């Protein structure tokens, strides 16, 4: 979740958006944006996609590296 939270935070800042701005534009709550950027692991995928769509991205399967724990 760390890479995702970092991606969202960096993109938001690159566009000059506050967390509140991003939550409004994505149609999700401010608390959701805060939890996403803090790396909370139990978030709804559809809401994550609502945020990622603003950056031209969506969730998808990523191959796990062998040294990562399962």
C-alpha positions as CSV (number, residue, x, y, z in Angstrom):
1,X,0.0,0.0,0.0
2,X,3.0,2.3,0.5
3,X,3.6,2.8,-3.2
4,X,0.0,3.6,-3.8
5,X,-0.3,6.1,-1.0
6,X,3.0,7.7,-2.1
7,X,1.7,7.9,-5.7
8,X,-1.5,9.6,-4.8
9,X,0.2,12.1,-2.4
10,X,2.8,13.0,-5.0
11,X,0.3,13.4,-7.8
12,X,-2.0,15.5,-5.6
13,X,0.9,17.8,-4.7
14,X,2.1,18.0,-8.3
15,X,-1.3,19.3,-9.3
16,X,-1.4,21.8,-6.5
17,X,-4.4,20.1,-4.8
18,X,-5.1,20.0,-1.1
19,X,-6.5,16.8,0.3
20,X,-9.9,18.5,0.5
21,X,-9.7,19.5,-3.2
22,X,-8.9,16.0,-4.2
23,X,-11.7,14.5,-2.1
24,X,-14.2,16.9,-3.7
25,X,-13.0,16.2,-7.3
26,X,-12.9,12.4,-6.8
27,X,-16.3,12.4,-5.0
28,X,-14.9,10.7,-1.9
29,X,-14.7,11.9,1.7
30,X,-11.7,13.8,3.1
31,X,-11.2,11.0,5.7
32,X,-10.8,8.5,2.8
33,X,-8.1,10.6,1.2
34,X,-6.2,11.0,4.5
35,X,-6.4,7.2,5.1
36,X,-5.3,6.5,1.6
37,X,-2.3,8.8,1.8
38,X,-1.4,7.3,5.2
39,X,-1.3,3.8,3.7
40,X,-4.4,2.2,5.4
41,X,-4.6,-1.3,4.0
42,X,-8.4,-1.9,4.2
43,X,-9.8,0.6,1.7
44,X,-12.5,0.0,-0.9
45,X,-11.1,-0.6,-4.4
46,X,-13.9,1.3,-6.1
47,X,-13.1,4.4,-4.1
48,X,-9.4,4.1,-4.8
49,X,-10.2,3.9,-8.5
50,X,-12.3,7.1,-8.2
51,X,-9.2,8.9,-7.0
52,X,-6.8,7.2,-9.5
53,X,-9.1,8.0,-12.4
54,X,-8.3,11.7,-11.9
55,X,-4.7,10.9,-12.6
56,X,-5.4,8.7,-15.6
57,X,-4.7,5.4,-13.7
58,X,-6.6,2.5,-12.2
59,X,-5.9,-0.4,-9.9
60,X,-4.6,-3.5,-11.4
61,X,-2.7,-6.7,-10.6
62,X,1.0,-6.2,-10.0
63,X,3.4,-9.1,-9.9
64,X,4.8,-9.6,-6.4
65,X,8.6,-9.7,-6.0
66,X,10.0,-13.0,-4.6
67,X,11.5,-11.2,-1.5
68,X,8.1,-9.8,-0.4
69,X,6.2,-11.6,2.3
70,X,2.9,-13.1,1.4
